[in-house]
Amino acid sequence: MSARLKNLCEMFKFVKIFIKSNDIKAVNNNNLIKIILLLCSILSISIFFVYRPILWPFGFEAIICLVSAILFLLLLFVFWKLETNVIDNQQKANVTIGLLIGLLWTIEISINNFIQPGLPERDIIDNIFWGIITLLLLIKITRDSYHSNKIISGIKTGLWTGFTSGLVACITALLLIVFCIKFIIQDPLNVKEWTDIKGLLYSNDISVYFAYQTYAGAIMHLYILGLLFGLILGIIGGLLGKGFRLLAKKKS
């Protein structure tokens, strides 16, 4: 198992190299972000109609689904408004980097739901991906803060890379719910969980239960592991970059 984990680490070295590339600044993926946000809203509405808990359409899960669909459209509107006046070339680069880092979340989600490793291997893999993503984000944030000599640059980088990487994870999970639910409900760990709690829940349908469990994970990736975690790393990386810049200035 350790050999496999080592190979995973080697696979992701290209992301760190790509972060240092200046060519990325010319790439504009703003339209892709808008498309993903629109798809997230459409997929959320689809989940609302396809997976119906007992209290549907007024149950907590169904309402959260509709509220999230509206929030995706609101984020789309805000992003569209910010696109012209706020998103400069540096932030366009951060959007692209966030999308690339988000692919690591996609790989991690795919491993858990298609390969379906057992425990403790699944937890180890999750922790490795978490660590790699955190390290990559922190490197980029610290680097931007160092070069600009501004903490706010790190915070902006953290927000944009966190948001876009979380968005990729979010749409990955939503696509999984709509098109690949059979893999989720066949996961041995999920089958065991369903056996243990069946009859104590809002639904007697395993598909409905894990659809909304996965949906909660999707939203968590966007807002908690994406925006909030990006903000926290932005503050930390911003302070580190500023500190390194002051140290370099003193040495010179």
N, C-alpha and C positions, 0 to 999 in steps of 0.2 A: 504493500500500500504506500509506503514511503517513497518508493521509486515513482509511482504515479503522481504523487503530490509534487515531487521534484520536477517532473516533466511539465506539470501545470504552471509552475513558477517560471520555467524556461520559456513557455509559450507566450507569457504575458510581458516579456522583456521589451517586445517591440513597441508596446504602448508607452513605456517610459522614454524610449528613444524618440517616438513620434512627438511627445510633448515638447522636446527640445527643438523640433523642426520649425524654422521660420516660414516655410512654405504654407503652413496651415493657416496663416493669417489671411490668405487670399480666398479661403473657402467660405462660402455663405450658405449655411444650412437653415436659415430662418424659415423658408417655406416648408422644409421637412418638419420642423417643430410644429408649425401650424397644422400640417396634415396629421401628425401624430395626435395632437390635442383633439382635433375633430374626430378622429377614429376612436379615441378613448371615450368621447361622449357617445358616439354611436354604439360602441360595444357595451357601454354601461346601460344604455336603454334596452339593448338586446337582452342582456342578462336579467334586467328587471322583468321582461315579459316571458323569458324562457324558464327561469328558475323561480318558482312561486312558493314561498313558505306558507304556512297555515293561515297567517293573518293577511296575506296578500290581498289588495295592494297597499294596506295600511300598516303592515308590520315594520319594525325598526329596520330590518335588513333592506326591504324594498324601498323605504323612504331614503335611506342612506345612498342607495344606488341612484335614485333620481336626483338627489341633491348633488351627488358627485358629478353626474352628467352635466348639470347646470354649471357647476364650478369649472369643469373642463372648458366649457364654452366661454366662461368669464375669463379664464386664464388665456384662452385664445384671443379674446378681445384686448386684454391688457398687453399681451405680447405683440399684437399687431400695432397697438398704439406706441409701445416703447421702441419698436423696430426702427423707426425713422430717426428719433431724437436721442435715444439712449444707447442703443447697441452699436458701438463703434467697431473698428476692425479688431481691437483686442478682445472685445466681448464676443465677436463672431468666432474668433479662434477658440475661445473658451466654450462656446456652444458646441463646436465640432469636437473638441476634446471630451466634453461631457458625454456626447453621443457615443464616442468610441469607448470610453470607460464604462458606459452603460451596457455595452455588449458583454462585458465581464459578468454583470448581473444576469444577462440573458443566458450565458453559458452555465452559470451556477443554478439558475432556475431549471434549465433544461436537464442538467445532471440529476437534480433531485426528483424530477417528475418523469423522465424517460428512462434513465439508467436505474434510478431508485436504489441507491446504496443504503445499507442498513446502518445501525448505530454501533459504535460511535463514529464510523467513517463519515456519515453525512454531516455531523457536527464539525468534524475536522475540516472537511471541504468547505463548509460555510465560513468557518473562521479564517481559512486561508484566503478565500475570495474577499472577505471583509477587510482583512489586513492589506491585501494588495491594492484594493480600491482606495482605502484610506491613505496608504502611502503615496499612491500616484496623485491623488487630489492634493495632499499636503505638499508634495514636491512642487506641483504647478503653482499652488497658491503662494508658497514661500518665495519661489522664483520671481513671480510677478511683483510681489511686494518689495523684494530686494531691488529689482531693476527700476521700479518707479520711485522707491524710497518713500512709499506711502502705505500705511496700514489699510486704508480704504480700498486700495487696489486688490489686496488679498481678500478682503471681504466680498468685493464684487466678483472676483474669480471663484470664490467658494460658492456663492449663491448661484452663479450661472452654470458652473460645472456640476454642482450638486443637483440643481433642478433638472438639467438635461439628462444626466445619468440616471436619476430617479425616474424620469419620464420613460426612458427606454425600458427599465425594469417593470414599470407600471403597465405599459402596453403589452409587454411580453406575457405578463400574468393574465391580462384580460383576454388576449388571444387564446391562451391556454384554456381558460374557462369556456369560451364560446366554441372552440373547435376541437379541443383535446381533453374534455372532461373525463373520458374513459380511462385515460392514463392516471389521472388524479385519484379516481375512486378504486383503481386496481392496485395502487401503492400499498404494499403490505403494512406499512406503518399507519396509513390512513384507515385501512380495513380494521386493524386492531383498535384504533381510537374509536371508530364507529361502533364496534362491538361493545366497547366499554361504556359508551354514553348513550346508545340508542334508547329511545323512549323518554329521555330526560330533556329533549330539545324541542325547538319550535317547528321541526319538520321530521317526518318519518321517511324522507327520501335522502339517501346518501349523497346524491348528485347536488341537491339543493344545499345541503349542509356544507359540503366542501367547496361549492361554487362561491358561497359567501365568505367562507374562511379564506379562500384564495383571493377574493376581492378585497378583503380587509388587508391582506398582505400587499396587494398592489397599491392601495392607497397609502399604506405605511411607507412603502419604498419611495413614493413621490414626495410626501410632505414631511415625514420624519427622517428617513435615511437620505432623502434628497435635499429639500430646502433647509430644514432645521440643522441637519448634520453638516451640510455645506456651509451654513452660516457659522456654526461653531468652529469648523476647520478653518474658515476664512479668518476668523478672529485670531485663532492660534497661529496659523501660517502668516498672517499679516504682521503679528508681533514678532515672529521669528525672522521674517524677512527684514523688517525694520531694524531688529537687533543685529543681525548679521551685517547689514549695511553700515551701522554705526561702528561695529568692530572693525570692519574693513577700512573705514575712514580713519579710525584712530591709528591703525597699523601703518597707513600710508602717510 
